[in-house]
Amino acid sequence: MDKEEFLHRVMERTGLGRAEAKRATRAALAVLRDAIPPEEAHDLGSQLPGELKDLMWAPKGQWTPPERLEMESLTNHVRSVLAPAHRDRADEVTRAIFSTLREAVSRGELEDIAGALPQELRETVTG
C-alpha cells in the first residue's frame, strides 16, 4: 500500500479531508513509535510507505519505555491535531488509523508491536 492509498483509506473511514487525515495519522504513528522499542519501530517502518516510513525511522536518541501508554493518551494526541469540529471524534479517528495500519502491515509485525503495549492498545493494534 502506498502513502496515498493509506491516507485515502483513513479519509474514507473518517470523512476527514486530506490534510487533517495526514496530521492525525502522523500523530497516532508518532505516539506508537515512541511507545515501542526502536527495533520494532524500524521493522514497522519498513512495511510502511515513504513519509510514514520516515516518521517511524526518525531518530529518537536514547529510548526509554513510557511508564504506560494508554488509549486515552493516544486519542488525546490525535485530538490535539484535529480541527475543533472533529475533536469529539478522536477515538473514532484513532481506531480508523489503526484499521488502516492493519491492512498495510503484516500480521506478524502487528503481533510483535502489540507485545510491547498494554492490553488495551494490543486490541487496537491487532484488531
DALIN-V897205 format. One line per field, one symbol per residue. ss: DSSP state (h for helix, s for strand, l for the rest). phi: phi as a letter, one per 30 degrees, with the letter a starting at -180 (. if undefined). psi: psi as a letter, one per 30 degrees, with the letter a starting at -180 (. if undefined). Layout:
# DALIN-V897205
ss->???
phi->???
psi->???
This chain:
# DALIN-V897205
ss->llhhhhhhhhhhhhlllhhhhhhhhhhhhhhhhhhllhhhhhhhhllllhhhhhhhllllllllllllllhhhhhhhhhhhllhhhhhhhhhhhhhhhhhhhhhllhhhhhhhhllllhhhhhhhhl
phi->.deddedddddddciddeddddddddddddddedcceeddddddedccdgdddeddcedciddbddeadcedddddddedcddedcddcededdddddddeddcbdeddddddedccdeededddci
psi->kleeeeeeeeeeffglleeeeeeeeeeeeeeeefflkeeeeeeeefgllceeeeefgkkfbjkkklejkleeeeeeeeefflkeffefgeeeeeeeefeeeeffkleeeeeeeefglleefeeeef.
